[in-house]
Amino acid sequence: MTNVDTFAGSIQLSPLIQRPPCDLHSGSWRSAKRRRIDSMSSLSDVVRRGGAAYGSAPPGVSPRSLELAGAAEDHLTYCTTLRGMSVQAIDLRHGTKAMELADVAAAASPKAGPRMRAFLAGQQAHAAAQTGNRAAAMRYIREAEEAMDRAESRGKAFGSYDPAALNYHISQVRYELGDVSGAIEAMQESDKVRYSVYRRARVRHRGTLAERKLEIGHLDAACAIWHQALDDYPMVQSARADDRIRTMFGLLRPHLKNPTAHDLYERARTIAPPSLVT
């Protein structure tokens, strides 16, 4: 995967991210896409479906969402889709493309409110950190924190970018920049303030937190957190959660003579699909 077209799916994406929605919505391109959009109840549903698909299947839905959002002159969905594609690029360790997509998403939403700005800047920070650009990563994370403070002062927003999501981004930025202890601290704060209904995120992020605890030599603490992740795991369907459980098995194998690690491993074997057990 060397460019955004091959990375993101089967449609040609470069023209789409180079033209804002108002340019896409013209001529024959408009009429063809418009007919498809008119058959759908809501463009936001497309993005939600794309996000759900990413959680339970390999990436590849977002490019269609981008097409549809552009055709409908839906700047919010357009920006959200681009940002989602940036998330996928980060997970695939394509930091440069992740940064490009995050920047285009932010540029396409110049009048975003504070919560949306935090949502976009947090992703820019993570992408910048993955490319090794410490100065940009710290600048964007400060911008995200300031925007979140303004947003929260106006009231809470369930289901939107919130302090738990921001702390996740802070954790990811710190980790990419080599601060494992700081990353753990921020991920613990994210877990603390996350709404209980977000089981899928809780499984994934607790898995990541446990991995980082183990990285600094805290096996017992890591096992305790993995047990918490397993409590929720049977209730979610997510390829990304599966990845965390598969990683857990691999990391535990060298420690199976430890009773705590062995008990966790055996419990996990009774819960996880056999394909994840290594």
Helices and strands as residue ranges (DSSP letters): H 4-8, H 14-18, H 21-24, H 27-38, H 43-56, H 62-71, H 75-91, H 95-107, H 114-130, H 134-153, H 163-176, H 180-193, H 199-215, H 219-232, G 233-235, H 239-252, G 253-255, H 259-271, G 274-276
